[in-house]
Amino acid sequence: MRPGKQTEAHSSGNCAEVVCSNSFKSKRLDTASGLLKAELEVLGCELLKIARSCEVPAGHALAVHRESFSSAVTKAILEHPKITLIHHEVFSVPFTPCIIASGPLTSEAMMESLRGLIGQEQLYFFDAIAPIVSANSLNFERIYKKDRYDKGEADYLNCPFTKDEYLAFVNALLAGEKHQAHEFEDKFFSGIKFSFYENCMPIEEIARRGIDTLRHGVMKPMGLEDPSTGKKPYAVLQLRTENRDYSAYNLVGCQTMLRYPEQRKIFRMIPGMENAEFLRFGSIHRNSYLDAPRVFNPRLALQKYPDVWVAGQLAGVEGYVESIALGLLVALIISEDLRSLPDSTILGSLWKRLTTTCEGRFQPVNANFGLLPELSDPPRDKKLKKEQFSRRSLEELKSLFGLV
Ligand SMILES: Cc1cc2nc3c(=O)[nH]c(=O)nc-3n(C[C@H](O)[C@H](O)[C@H](O)COP(=O)(O)OP(=O)(O)OC[C@H]3O[C@@H](n4cnc5c(N)ncnc54)[C@H](O)[C@@H]3O)c2cc1C
């Protein structure tokens, strides 16, 4: 629809405008983003080839010259014999076979149309994301398993605070430096005043309401006595598993607008998280996305309208490379009738996550090793372990496509 109608973040009329950072993250195979890129390469991803041709030096990251990248993608599309590029806003979901990839800043008319098809509660307008940490970086001498009043299967981990630890943590939250929101996001957030979205309020804002607000709210210790002492801690921060093999945990209620280095520093003050490894940092921003597990069929099309596919960030992933990956995946599903990918691949795991029922509010997912099934004989060394994840993934992917 650009340049005739812009979004709040885009400014050109070209395709693939990279609106914020120009980095597609790491190329290294001991990172999940590096592995995802290697998988895309195996699958013949055109966008990645273009990105490499526009690469600018950025250490081990794949960073692109944004104008060159955008121009090259536009040129490839314009020159493609089977593509006609039409610069118009699409106001409603067309009832012909289509792929909707209108992104995190999908126009209001299209959102309205999608809402009519799948329902208000299956469409989200913004993200309130809490950080995710890897299980093997947690200190289980301090952290214990327990559900509140033992109602449940002990799915939660609990980080118990003493009074001093709690006060230090709250004060650090109050002093933490915040990420500078885009102007439109500022307007958006002041507009909603968090009234309707109370449960997505940043933890540092809740802390600002009073020193005890957190321990009377999301950090309340009731029913969470520490089994080692039998006593109720002063406050408790709970961690909820992100996956079935309990290798990654979400910090309950810790959605935040703090800068990433601040998050690393402050959340490591949580008892038992002194050495926490962050698989994803928290954030809050405008983001349109679908409640993927509840609306998709296994082919990433809408359950009720199986000729309507959704790709890119709107489908429930987060990040440039993840959005590119979803585009390629939907293309393979449609053109090659692809039915599955190995669970050991990041792309296969993203696909699985988008189509597998989850408890509670679905949150967009990005490439991280926590999505992958554990190795049969994992080495202790973290870097080695990540490299082995990557080797396993690429071997299985290549073997699926007869490339070995
Ligand atoms: C402000 C902001 C900053 C971000 N920064 C980063 C970052 O630094 N790193 C990172 O990895 N990810 C970042 N993301 C997240 C995400 O990875 C990118 O938004 C990514 O570009 C998403 O790709 P996409 O193809 O799904 O959507 P987009 O790249 O947004 O493409 C969707 C296109 O659809 C168009 N469109 C929308 N509605 C309609 C309609 N009704 N009719 C016709 N066209 C329509 C839009 O104009 C847009 O051109 C950011 C997101 C935002 C919003």
The ligand as an SDF file (V2000), in Angstrom:
LIG
                    3D

 53 58  0  0  0  0  0  0  0  0999 V2000
    8.8180   -0.1870   14.5160 C   0  0  0  0  0  0  0  0  0  0  0  0
    9.3170   -1.5880   14.3450 C   0  0  0  0  0  0  0  0  0  0  0  0
   10.6620   -1.8600   14.4960 C   0  0  0  0  0  0  0  0  0  0  0  0
   11.1380   -3.1640   14.3170 C   0  0  0  0  0  0  0  0  0  0  0  0
   12.4610   -3.4010   14.4620 N   0  0  0  0  0  0  0  0  0  0  0  0
   12.9420   -4.6370   14.2670 C   0  0  0  0  0  0  0  0  0  0  0  0
   14.3550   -4.8830   14.3790 C   0  0  0  0  0  0  0  0  0  0  0  0
   15.1280   -3.9890   14.6240 O   0  0  0  0  0  0  0  0  0  0  0  0
   14.8040   -6.1470   14.1760 N   0  0  0  0  0  0  0  0  0  0  0  0
   13.9610   -7.1670   13.8750 C   0  0  0  0  0  0  0  0  0  0  0  0
   14.4290   -8.2960   13.6810 O   0  0  0  0  0  0  0  0  0  0  0  0
   12.6180   -6.9620   13.7680 N   0  0  0  0  0  0  0  0  0  0  0  0
   12.0980   -5.7370   13.9620 C   0  0  0  0  0  0  0  0  0  0  0  0
   10.7440   -5.5090   13.8660 N   0  0  0  0  0  0  0  0  0  0  0  0
    9.8600   -6.6220   13.7240 C   0  0  0  0  0  0  0  0  0  0  0  0
    9.6730   -7.2920   12.3470 C   0  0  0  0  0  0  0  0  0  0  0  0
   10.6790   -8.1920   12.1770 O   0  0  0  0  0  0  0  0  0  0  0  0
    9.5720   -6.4000   11.1690 C   0  0  0  0  0  0  0  0  0  0  0  0
    8.4680   -5.6050   11.3650 O   0  0  0  0  0  0  0  0  0  0  0  0
    9.4500   -7.1660    9.8150 C   0  0  0  0  0  0  0  0  0  0  0  0
    9.6370   -6.2130    8.8270 O   0  0  0  0  0  0  0  0  0  0  0  0
    8.1290   -7.8820    9.5990 C   0  0  0  0  0  0  0  0  0  0  0  0
    8.0670   -8.3750    8.2940 O   0  0  0  0  0  0  0  0  0  0  0  0
    6.6860   -8.5590    7.5270 P   0  0  0  0  0  0  0  0  0  0  0  0
    7.0220   -8.9060    6.1270 O   0  0  0  0  0  0  0  0  0  0  0  0
    5.8270   -9.4930    8.2890 O   0  0  0  0  0  0  0  0  0  0  0  0
    5.9760   -7.1280    7.5770 O   0  0  0  0  0  0  0  0  0  0  0  0
    6.4300   -5.7250    6.9550 P   0  0  0  0  0  0  0  0  0  0  0  0
    7.8800   -5.7100    6.6620 O   0  0  0  0  0  0  0  0  0  0  0  0
    5.8600   -4.6920    7.8560 O   0  0  0  0  0  0  0  0  0  0  0  0
    5.6640   -5.7220    5.5620 O   0  0  0  0  0  0  0  0  0  0  0  0
    4.2630   -5.6600    5.5070 C   0  0  0  0  0  0  0  0  0  0  0  0
    3.8550   -4.7030    4.4150 C   0  0  0  0  0  0  0  0  0  0  0  0
    2.4300   -4.7470    4.2810 O   0  0  0  0  0  0  0  0  0  0  0  0
    1.9580   -3.4160    4.0780 C   0  0  0  0  0  0  0  0  0  0  0  0
    0.5340   -3.3660    4.4580 N   0  0  0  0  0  0  0  0  0  0  0  0
   -0.0210   -3.3200    5.6960 C   0  0  0  0  0  0  0  0  0  0  0  0
   -1.3640   -3.3400    5.6130 N   0  0  0  0  0  0  0  0  0  0  0  0
   -1.6670   -3.4110    4.2980 C   0  0  0  0  0  0  0  0  0  0  0  0
   -2.8850   -3.4480    3.5680 C   0  0  0  0  0  0  0  0  0  0  0  0
   -4.0810   -3.4720    4.1640 N   0  0  0  0  0  0  0  0  0  0  0  0
   -2.8440   -3.4730    2.2040 N   0  0  0  0  0  0  0  0  0  0  0  0
   -1.6310   -3.4650    1.5510 C   0  0  0  0  0  0  0  0  0  0  0  0
   -0.4430   -3.4220    2.1900 N   0  0  0  0  0  0  0  0  0  0  0  0
   -0.4670   -3.4140    3.5590 C   0  0  0  0  0  0  0  0  0  0  0  0
    2.8780   -2.5530    4.8970 C   0  0  0  0  0  0  0  0  0  0  0  0
    2.9280   -1.2510    4.3760 O   0  0  0  0  0  0  0  0  0  0  0  0
    4.2160   -3.2580    4.7150 C   0  0  0  0  0  0  0  0  0  0  0  0
    4.9120   -2.7470    3.6160 O   0  0  0  0  0  0  0  0  0  0  0  0
   10.2440   -4.2120   14.0140 C   0  0  0  0  0  0  0  0  0  0  0  0
    8.8900   -3.9350   13.8850 C   0  0  0  0  0  0  0  0  0  0  0  0
    8.4290   -2.6310   14.0220 C   0  0  0  0  0  0  0  0  0  0  0  0
    6.9700   -2.3650   13.8470 C   0  0  0  0  0  0  0  0  0  0  0  0
  1  2  1  0
  2  3  1  0
  2 52  2  0
  3  4  2  0
  4  5  1  0
  4 50  1  0
  5  6  2  0
  6  7  1  0
  6 13  1  0
  7  8  2  0
  7  9  1  0
  9 10  1  0
 10 11  2  0
 10 12  1  0
 12 13  2  0
 13 14  1  0
 14 15  1  0
 14 50  1  0
 15 16  1  0
 16 17  1  0
 16 18  1  0
 18 19  1  0
 18 20  1  0
 20 21  1  0
 20 22  1  0
 22 23  1  0
 23 24  1  0
 24 25  2  0
 24 26  1  0
 24 27  1  0
 27 28  1  0
 28 29  2  0
 28 30  1  0
 28 31  1  0
 31 32  1  0
 32 33  1  0
 33 34  1  0
 33 48  1  0
 34 35  1  0
 35 36  1  0
 35 46  1  0
 36 37  1  0
 36 45  1  0
 37 38  2  0
 38 39  1  0
 39 40  1  0
 39 45  2  0
 40 41  1  0
 40 42  2  0
 42 43  1  0
 43 44  2  0
 44 45  1  0
 46 47  1  0
 46 48  1  0
 48 49  1  0
 50 51  2  0
 51 52  1  0
 52 53  1  0
M  END
$$$$
